[in-house]
Amino acid sequence: MKALVIHGPNLNMLGRREPDVYGTTTLEEINDAIQKEAKALGVEVETVQTNCEGEIVDVIQKSVEKYDGIIINPGAYTHYSYAIRDAIAGCSLPVVEVHLSNIYAREDFRKKSVTAPVVLGQISGFGTLSYILALRALSEAAKKK
């Protein structure tokens, strides 16, 4: 199995950005944890981070021929990007949405995910573990396919 992890806007600032909300773990440390779990699961993983909505759409569209599934943290785009939502819906791959923080325990505008209805599942609130759980879920879904 080959999976793609897409980190959305501002995730490149992890470790410095609002540590009271997102913790002090950096994106590099999260990617290292993902790679460690991927190795244990026998999954090949590539990661990408971009702050640009259109780039996320492009990456999703190009993923169909290269990957068996996607893990995405759309960041703030979760709440209003119908372009990313439509790209996910149209890619025909299983997608798991992740968030480091519990988006349902935060500001009202963060409680709505426009991407959630078109993904396999959503995991939020567990910090780095959200990504690990998503990778496990994606791996299990691929086995059932």
Summary of the structure (lengths in Angstrom):
residues: 145
radius of gyration: 13.9
end to end distance: 11.4
largest distance: 39.5
contacts: 471
relative contact order: 0.20
helix: 51%
strand: 18%
